[in-house]
């Protein structure tokens, strides 16, 4: 499944990319200004489209997870999980008592405002809990994390992992690439699906060949920023070639 990262915390861009043909969209609240209200509007915006929204909360916290589930999130990507214990806590946040700690509310969007009568009994069977492993320590624990009951998949976070491995800002460093590739193999060996985010198309294809089930290949902010950069640069080059000698870029004489 091929996915797209959505960091523009607004329903309009989410709906734009929802029709592009991706299998899933990651609605990010960890590294964006999004909150529960913006996630709700994004979920509503992408609902008519044949792609699955995955929500990343800002932290592995049962209160945050509860609120995201109540507004209708069904798939969650829990960030910065460092151990099997933290993975069990993430799963427990998605389960009602006696197996978990999720608070019960009968009239939420998740229950279709009380119209899904057996929601409390069946909700856990329709939720997807993905765990994000993104540090050297977490990599060492990846087998135990993957073995936790209720963990549906492990996602490797290359950017934070790069920093943890001594390569901040360089997820394409050879040591990081090697660590991600080995982690994918360990996740698959544990019998769980593996996922990754990379904007490096060559590495994305490599990860797919290694067996990643859910692979994010772009970020909406990056597509907008780099596309705008390329467009502006292309036309400035043309304008500079056509302008009279000595004309300064941005002057009224070039308009």
Secondary structure, DSSP 8 states (H G I E B T S, - for coil): -EEEEE-S-SHHHHHHHHTTT-SEEEEESSSSS--HHHHHHHHHHHTTSSSEEEEE-SSS-HHHHHHHHHTT--EEEE----SHHHHHHHHHTTSBTTT--B---SSSGGGTTTT-TTHHHHGGGG-EEEEEE-SHHHHHTHHHHHTSTT--EEEE-HHHHHHHTT-TT-TTSHHHHHHHHHHHHHHHHTT-EEEEE-S-HHHHHHHHHHT-SEEEEEEHHHHHHHHHHHHHHHHHHHHHHHS-TT--TTSGGG-
